[in-house]
């Protein structure tokens, strides 16, 4: 099958590019090896919308971070997702750190970040009441924000699909070859031809780049581990608190999440394994110890889960964006690590415009920019809840007690343009299983709804795609043999 553009990778970067490409008249597809979008780095990050002070002026990171962060509020409104400009700070624990704060401030000003200021002494604790008394100064970044990375990715995917992008799941790219016009892409589902390729494959972006270009790049998977705490302590701090960054990244943070939890992490470990997304006891102990330096009485007894993600760190210490000189019509969005989430909207626009101009694709007149979903039941007033139940009785059936998620919301998540097909797909779209009991109560009920709505057998229901089936057999059948 012939496409104009094939996007490889269904994370926040790939989905942002796909959405922006869907503004143009062309045959666009997104190939993702997993059964859903948001299955890699995008499902395992801090959800921070960075101000843009950290990257060196003139780098892709600096340009895309500042541009993307400025786009986020309008994008969140357009796509109907939660975003909060809660502000962030970078703290120093000694006088020796103050010159570094001043360097970050100067970088931020050079990058176009607005509202930056350094506070000293008691002014730091006045800004953040639970801040450690050991903090002697901080850089205040009022433009910083928080967003749900799952919601952002799903929303862009839904909007891209509505505007004509074809999503091909469980489609693993195994080879890319230059052709007379464009590229031939080999996958586990056959061979496809395309005029252009967008490489948004995360920690595997070097693999695909190196298939077509002699100017090689190398990605080091950099693991970061996190702990998530219950909502009862979500208000411990209002701003996102960073420590002074190191050569491995922005350091361990303490932050509220867009949904009201409290989160700490990540640490940074350079690895070789591109699939090493497991946590370690040593890693979790490390982030708890380091996060405890930033705030008073960190409530670690309220930790309800932990997780890890891999960042795609490039040897060049910057994003790799655009066409390699020796591979025309191949567009990299590679080596996207922090601030990748913040940069995603701007990267989407940049890569889509490059590809559309090269391919001479015309802009559509009927592009649908907005995407709306029903208001979450837990956010409704009593009157709104009564009206919702009267219109659809499934709103009266609470499936997840911890997060107050209803049957109606789960059904909606399954039948969206890019809908959920697994327990994790439901979880990240509706927050079932994200509360205190971590799916101990709602899993059987969600399994039943998935089976009913998708027409599957129980044994076909998975946690996150093939190979993660939840049920192996029926006990009564085994017992009767």
C-alpha positions as CSV (number, residue, x, y, z in Angstrom):
1,X,0.0,0.0,0.0
2,X,1.3,3.5,-0.9
3,X,1.3,6.2,1.7
4,X,2.4,9.8,1.6
5,X,3.8,9.7,5.1
6,X,4.3,6.8,7.6
7,X,5.0,7.9,11.2
8,X,6.9,5.3,13.2
9,X,6.1,5.4,16.9
10,X,2.9,6.1,18.8
11,X,4.2,8.1,21.7
12,X,3.4,11.7,22.4
13,X,5.9,12.9,19.7
14,X,4.5,10.6,17.0
15,X,0.9,11.4,17.9
16,X,1.6,15.1,17.9
17,X,3.3,14.9,14.4
18,X,0.4,12.7,13.2
19,X,-2.1,15.3,14.3
20,X,-0.3,18.1,12.7
21,X,0.1,16.1,9.5
22,X,-3.7,15.4,9.5
23,X,-4.1,19.1,8.7
24,X,-2.9,18.3,5.2
25,X,-4.5,16.4,2.3
26,X,-2.5,13.2,2.1
27,X,-2.5,9.5,3.0
28,X,-1.0,9.3,6.5
29,X,-0.4,6.3,8.7
30,X,1.1,5.7,12.1
31,X,2.8,2.4,12.8
32,X,3.1,1.3,16.4
33,X,4.4,-2.1,17.5
34,X,2.3,-2.3,20.6
35,X,-1.5,-2.6,20.8
36,X,-2.1,1.0,21.7
37,X,-0.5,4.4,21.6
38,X,1.3,5.7,24.7
39,X,3.0,2.4,25.5
40,X,6.6,3.6,25.8
41,X,8.3,6.6,27.4
42,X,5.1,8.6,27.2
43,X,3.3,6.5,29.7
44,X,6.2,6.7,32.2
45,X,7.2,10.3,32.8
46,X,6.6,13.1,35.2
47,X,4.0,15.1,33.1
48,X,5.9,18.3,33.7
49,X,5.6,21.2,31.3
50,X,9.0,22.8,31.7
51,X,9.5,26.5,31.6
52,X,12.6,26.3,29.3
53,X,15.4,27.6,31.4
54,X,17.5,24.4,31.5
55,X,18.6,23.9,27.8
56,X,21.5,25.8,26.3
57,X,20.3,28.8,24.1
58,X,20.2,27.9,20.4
59,X,19.7,24.2,20.9
60,X,16.6,22.3,19.6
61,X,15.7,21.6,23.2
62,X,15.6,25.3,24.1
63,X,13.7,26.3,21.0
64,X,11.1,23.5,21.2
65,X,10.7,23.5,24.9
66,X,9.8,27.2,25.1
67,X,7.6,27.1,22.0
68,X,5.8,23.9,23.1
69,X,5.2,25.1,26.6
70,X,3.6,28.3,25.3
71,X,1.3,26.2,23.1
72,X,0.2,23.9,25.9
73,X,-2.7,25.9,27.5
74,X,-4.4,26.5,24.2
75,X,-3.8,22.9,23.1
76,X,-5.3,21.5,26.3
77,X,-8.4,23.6,25.8
78,X,-8.7,22.6,22.2
79,X,-8.3,18.9,23.0
80,X,-10.2,18.9,26.3
81,X,-7.5,17.7,28.7
82,X,-6.3,18.7,32.1
83,X,-3.5,21.2,32.3
84,X,-2.4,23.4,35.2
85,X,0.1,26.2,35.2
86,X,1.2,25.5,38.7
87,X,4.7,27.0,38.5
88,X,8.0,25.3,39.3
89,X,11.1,26.1,41.3
90,X,14.7,25.0,41.3
91,X,16.2,24.8,44.8
92,X,19.7,25.2,46.1
93,X,20.8,23.8,49.5
94,X,23.9,25.9,49.9
95,X,25.4,29.2,48.9
96,X,27.6,27.3,46.4
97,X,24.5,26.6,44.3
98,X,23.4,30.3,43.9
99,X,25.8,30.9,40.9
100,X,24.2,27.9,39.2
101,X,20.7,29.4,39.8
102,X,21.9,32.6,38.2
103,X,23.2,30.7,35.2
104,X,19.8,29.0,34.8
105,X,18.1,32.4,35.1
106,X,20.3,33.9,32.4
107,X,19.7,30.9,30.1
108,X,16.0,31.1,30.6
109,X,16.0,34.8,29.8
110,X,18.0,34.1,26.6
111,X,15.6,31.3,25.7
112,X,12.6,33.7,26.1
113,X,11.2,32.3,29.4
114,X,9.1,35.0,31.2
115,X,8.8,35.8,34.8
116,X,11.9,34.2,36.2
117,X,13.3,35.4,39.5
118,X,15.6,34.2,42.3
119,X,14.3,34.2,45.9
120,X,16.5,33.9,49.0
121,X,16.2,32.8,52.6
122,X,12.8,32.9,54.2
123,X,11.1,34.1,50.9
124,X,11.6,30.5,49.6
125,X,9.6,29.0,52.5
126,X,7.0,31.7,52.2
127,X,6.4,30.7,48.5
128,X,6.3,27.0,49.4
129,X,5.3,26.4,53.0
130,X,6.4,22.8,53.2
131,X,9.8,23.5,51.6
132,X,12.8,22.2,53.5
133,X,14.5,24.7,55.8
134,X,17.8,23.7,54.2
135,X,16.9,25.6,51.0
136,X,18.8,28.8,50.9
137,X,17.7,30.1,47.5
138,X,15.5,29.1,44.5
139,X,14.8,30.0,40.9
140,X,11.0,30.7,40.6
141,X,9.6,29.7,37.2
142,X,5.9,30.7,37.2
143,X,5.4,29.5,33.6
144,X,6.0,25.8,34.6
145,X,3.0,23.5,34.4
146,X,1.7,20.0,34.8
147,X,-0.3,17.9,32.3
148,X,-1.5,14.3,32.1
149,X,0.9,12.6,29.6
150,X,-1.6,9.9,28.8
151,X,-4.5,12.3,28.2
152,X,-2.3,14.4,25.9
153,X,-1.2,11.5,23.8
154,X,-4.6,9.9,23.5
155,X,-6.2,13.2,22.7
156,X,-3.8,14.0,19.9
157,X,-4.3,10.4,18.5
158,X,-8.1,10.7,18.6
159,X,-7.9,14.0,16.8
160,X,-5.5,12.7,14.2
161,X,-7.8,9.7,13.6
162,X,-10.9,11.9,13.2
163,X,-8.9,13.8,10.6
164,X,-8.0,10.8,8.6
165,X,-4.8,9.3,10.0
166,X,-4.7,5.5,9.9
167,X,-3.4,3.9,13.1
168,X,-1.8,0.5,12.5
169,X,-1.2,-1.3,15.8
170,X,0.9,-4.4,16.5
171,X,2.8,-3.4,13.4
172,X,6.5,-3.6,14.1
173,X,8.9,-2.1,11.6
174,X,11.8,-4.5,10.8
175,X,13.5,-2.7,7.9
176,X,13.6,0.5,5.9
177,X,15.1,0.8,2.4
178,X,15.4,3.7,0.1
179,X,13.4,3.4,-3.1
180,X,13.3,5.3,-6.4
181,X,10.6,7.5,-4.9
182,X,10.5,7.3,-1.1
183,X,11.0,4.3,1.1
184,X,10.0,0.6,1.4
185,X,9.1,-0.3,5.0
186,X,9.1,-4.0,6.0
187,X,7.0,-5.0,9.0
188,X,5.6,-8.1,10.7
189,X,2.4,-7.4,8.7
190,X,3.9,-7.0,5.3
191,X,5.7,-4.5,3.2
192,X,4.6,-0.9,2.6
193,X,5.7,2.0,0.4
194,X,5.7,5.6,1.3
195,X,6.8,8.9,-0.1
196,X,8.2,10.0,3.3
197,X,9.0,8.6,6.8
198,X,8.8,10.2,10.2
199,X,11.0,8.6,12.7
200,X,9.5,9.1,16.2
201,X,10.5,5.7,17.7
202,X,11.9,6.8,21.0
203,X,14.7,4.7,22.3
204,X,14.7,2.9,18.9
205,X,14.9,6.0,16.8
206,X,18.7,5.5,16.3
207,X,18.0,2.0,14.9
208,X,15.7,3.4,12.1
209,X,17.9,6.5,11.4
210,X,20.9,4.3,11.0
211,X,19.1,2.1,8.4
212,X,19.0,5.0,6.0
213,X,21.8,7.3,6.9
214,X,25.6,7.0,7.0
215,X,25.7,9.8,9.6
216,X,25.0,7.5,12.5
217,X,23.4,8.5,15.8
218,X,23.4,6.5,19.1
219,X,20.7,6.4,21.7
220,X,21.4,5.5,25.3
221,X,18.3,4.3,27.2
222,X,18.3,6.4,30.4
223,X,16.1,4.8,33.1
224,X,14.2,7.0,35.5
225,X,12.2,5.6,38.4
226,X,9.3,7.2,40.2
227,X,7.0,6.8,43.2
228,X,3.4,7.9,43.2
229,X,1.5,8.8,46.4
230,X,-2.1,8.8,47.3
231,X,-4.3,11.9,46.7
232,X,-4.7,12.5,50.4
233,X,-1.2,14.0,50.3
234,X,-1.5,15.6,46.8
235,X,-1.6,19.1,48.3
236,X,1.7,18.9,50.2
237,X,3.2,21.2,47.6
238,X,1.5,23.2,44.9
239,X,4.6,24.0,42.7
240,X,6.9,21.4,41.1
241,X,10.2,21.4,43.0
242,X,13.4,20.6,41.2
243,X,16.9,20.3,42.6
244,X,19.8,21.8,40.8
245,X,20.4,19.6,37.6
246,X,23.3,17.4,37.1
247,X,25.0,16.1,33.9
248,X,22.4,13.2,33.9
249,X,19.3,15.4,33.9
250,X,17.1,17.7,35.9
251,X,17.4,15.6,39.1
252,X,14.8,14.3,41.5
253,X,11.6,16.3,41.7
254,X,8.6,16.6,44.0
255,X,5.4,17.5,42.2
256,X,1.6,17.4,42.3
257,X,0.2,15.7,39.3
258,X,-2.6,16.9,37.0
259,X,-5.0,14.5,38.8
260,X,-4.1,15.5,42.4
261,X,-1.5,12.9,43.4
262,X,2.0,13.6,44.7
263,X,4.9,12.2,42.7
264,X,8.6,12.0,43.3
265,X,11.5,11.0,40.9
266,X,13.2,10.3,38.6
267,X,16.7,9.2,39.1
268,X,18.9,8.6,36.1
269,X,20.7,5.3,35.1
270,X,22.3,4.8,31.7
271,X,21.7,1.3,30.4
272,X,22.1,-0.7,27.2
273,X,18.8,-2.6,27.4
274,X,16.1,-0.7,25.6
275,X,13.4,-2.7,27.4
276,X,14.6,-2.3,31.0
277,X,11.5,-0.6,32.4
278,X,11.5,-2.4,35.8
279,X,12.1,-0.6,39.1
280,X,14.8,-1.6,41.6
281,X,14.9,-1.4,45.4
282,X,18.1,0.6,45.3
283,X,16.6,3.0,42.7
284,X,13.4,3.7,44.7
285,X,15.3,4.1,47.9
286,X,17.6,6.6,46.2
287,X,14.7,8.8,44.9
288,X,13.0,8.7,48.3
289,X,16.2,9.8,50.0
290,X,16.9,12.6,47.5
291,X,13.3,13.8,47.3
292,X,13.2,14.1,51.2
293,X,15.8,16.8,50.9
294,X,13.4,19.1,49.2
295,X,10.3,19.0,51.5
296,X,9.6,18.5,55.1
297,X,8.2,15.2,56.3
298,X,7.8,13.5,52.9
299,X,4.8,11.1,53.4
300,X,6.4,8.0,52.1
301,X,3.8,5.8,53.8
302,X,1.3,7.1,51.2
303,X,3.2,5.6,48.3
304,X,0.7,3.5,46.3
305,X,2.8,2.5,43.3
306,X,6.1,2.9,41.6
307,X,7.2,2.7,37.9
308,X,10.1,3.3,35.6
309,X,10.5,4.8,32.1
310,X,13.3,5.1,29.6
311,X,14.5,8.4,28.1
312,X,16.1,8.4,24.7
313,X,19.4,10.1,25.4
314,X,21.4,11.0,22.3
315,X,25.2,11.3,22.3
316,X,24.9,14.8,20.9
317,X,22.9,15.9,24.0
318,X,20.2,17.5,21.9
319,X,17.1,16.5,19.9
320,X,17.7,15.3,16.4
321,X,15.1,16.9,14.2
322,X,14.7,17.1,10.4
323,X,16.2,15.3,7.3
324,X,19.6,13.7,7.3
325,X,21.6,15.1,4.4
326,X,21.9,11.7,2.8
327,X,18.3,10.6,3.4
328,X,15.8,13.0,1.8
329,X,12.1,12.5,2.8
330,X,13.2,10.8,6.0
331,X,12.3,13.1,8.9
332,X,13.9,12.4,12.3
333,X,12.2,13.3,15.6
334,X,14.9,11.3,17.4
335,X,16.7,11.4,20.7
336,X,13.7,13.1,22.4
337,X,14.3,13.1,26.1
338,X,13.3,15.7,28.6
339,X,11.9,18.2,27.9
340,X,10.2,16.1,25.2
341,X,6.7,16.2,26.6
342,X,6.8,20.0,26.8
343,X,8.3,20.2,23.3
344,X,5.8,17.8,21.7
345,X,3.3,20.4,20.3
346,X,6.1,22.4,18.7
347,X,7.9,19.4,17.4
348,X,4.7,18.2,15.8
349,X,4.2,21.5,14.0
350,X,7.9,21.7,12.9
351,X,8.1,18.2,11.5
352,X,4.7,18.2,9.8
353,X,5.4,21.5,8.1
354,X,8.8,20.2,6.8
355,X,7.2,17.1,5.4
356,X,4.1,18.8,4.0
357,X,6.3,21.4,2.2
358,X,8.6,18.8,0.8
359,X,5.7,16.6,-0.4
360,X,3.7,19.6,-1.6
361,X,0.6,18.6,0.5
362,X,-2.2,21.1,0.5
363,X,-3.9,22.2,3.7
364,X,-7.3,20.9,4.3
365,X,-10.3,23.2,4.5
366,X,-12.2,20.8,6.7
367,X,-9.7,20.0,9.4
368,X,-11.4,19.4,12.8
369,X,-9.2,21.1,15.4
370,X,-11.3,20.4,18.5
371,X,-11.8,17.1,20.4
372,X,-14.3,16.9,23.3
373,X,-15.0,14.1,25.7
374,X,-17.7,13.9,28.4
375,X,-16.9,15.5,31.8
376,X,-15.4,13.0,34.3
377,X,-18.1,11.8,36.7
378,X,-15.9,12.6,39.7
379,X,-15.7,16.2,38.5
380,X,-19.5,16.6,38.1
381,X,-21.7,18.4,40.5
382,X,-24.6,16.5,42.1
383,X,-27.0,18.0,39.6
384,X,-24.8,17.1,36.7
385,X,-24.5,13.5,38.0
386,X,-28.3,13.2,38.3
387,X,-28.7,14.4,34.7
388,X,-26.0,12.1,33.4
389,X,-27.6,9.1,35.0
390,X,-31.0,10.0,33.8
391,X,-29.6,10.2,30.2
392,X,-27.4,7.1,30.5
393,X,-28.0,4.7,33.5
394,X,-24.5,3.3,33.1
395,X,-23.3,6.5,34.9
396,X,-24.9,5.1,38.0
397,X,-22.7,2.0,38.0
398,X,-19.4,2.9,39.8
399,X,-16.7,0.5,38.6
400,X,-13.6,2.0,40.2
401,X,-14.4,3.2,43.8
402,X,-11.0,4.8,44.4
403,X,-11.2,7.2,41.4
404,X,-15.1,7.2,41.1
405,X,-15.1,5.9,37.5
406,X,-18.4,4.7,36.0
407,X,-19.3,2.1,33.5
408,X,-20.3,4.8,31.0
409,X,-16.9,6.3,31.0
410,X,-15.2,2.9,30.4
411,X,-17.5,2.2,27.5
412,X,-16.8,5.6,26.1
413,X,-13.0,5.0,26.4
414,X,-13.3,1.7,24.4
415,X,-15.3,3.4,21.6
416,X,-13.2,6.5,21.1
417,X,-11.6,7.0,17.6
418,X,-8.4,5.4,19.0
419,X,-10.0,3.3,21.7
420,X,-8.8,1.2,24.6
421,X,-8.4,-2.6,24.0
422,X,-6.8,-3.7,27.2
423,X,-6.9,-3.1,31.0
424,X,-4.0,-0.6,30.8
425,X,-5.7,1.2,28.0
426,X,-8.8,1.7,30.1
427,X,-6.7,2.6,33.1
428,X,-4.8,5.4,31.4
429,X,-7.9,6.8,29.7
430,X,-10.2,6.7,32.7
431,X,-8.0,6.2,35.8
432,X,-9.6,2.9,36.8
433,X,-7.0,1.1,39.0
434,X,-4.9,4.2,39.6
435,X,-6.2,4.8,43.1
436,X,-5.3,3.4,46.5
437,X,-6.3,-0.2,45.9
438,X,-4.4,-0.3,42.6
439,X,-7.1,-2.2,40.7
440,X,-7.8,-4.7,43.5
441,X,-11.5,-4.1,43.3
442,X,-12.3,-3.0,39.7
443,X,-10.2,-5.4,37.5
444,X,-12.9,-8.2,37.2
445,X,-15.6,-5.6,36.3
446,X,-13.4,-3.8,33.7
447,X,-12.5,-7.2,32.3
448,X,-16.2,-8.0,31.9
449,X,-16.9,-4.7,30.2
450,X,-14.0,-5.2,27.7
451,X,-15.2,-8.7,26.9
452,X,-18.7,-7.5,26.3
453,X,-17.9,-4.3,24.3
454,X,-15.1,-5.9,22.1
455,X,-16.8,-9.3,21.6
456,X,-13.8,-11.2,23.1
457,X,-13.5,-14.3,25.1
458,X,-12.2,-13.9,28.7
459,X,-9.0,-15.5,27.8
460,X,-8.4,-12.8,25.1
461,X,-8.5,-9.9,27.6
462,X,-5.0,-8.5,28.2
463,X,-3.2,-6.2,30.6
464,X,-1.4,-4.5,27.7
465,X,-1.5,-6.4,24.5
466,X,-0.6,-10.0,23.4
467,X,1.5,-11.9,25.8
468,X,-0.1,-10.3,28.9
469,X,-3.4,-12.2,29.0
470,X,-5.1,-11.9,32.4
471,X,-7.0,-15.2,32.5
472,X,-5.5,-18.5,31.5
473,X,-8.5,-20.9,31.8
474,X,-11.8,-21.4,33.5
475,X,-11.5,-23.1,36.9
476,X,-14.7,-25.1,36.6
477,X,-13.6,-26.5,33.2
478,X,-10.2,-27.6,34.6
479,X,-11.8,-29.0,37.8
480,X,-14.2,-31.1,35.7
481,X,-11.5,-32.8,33.6
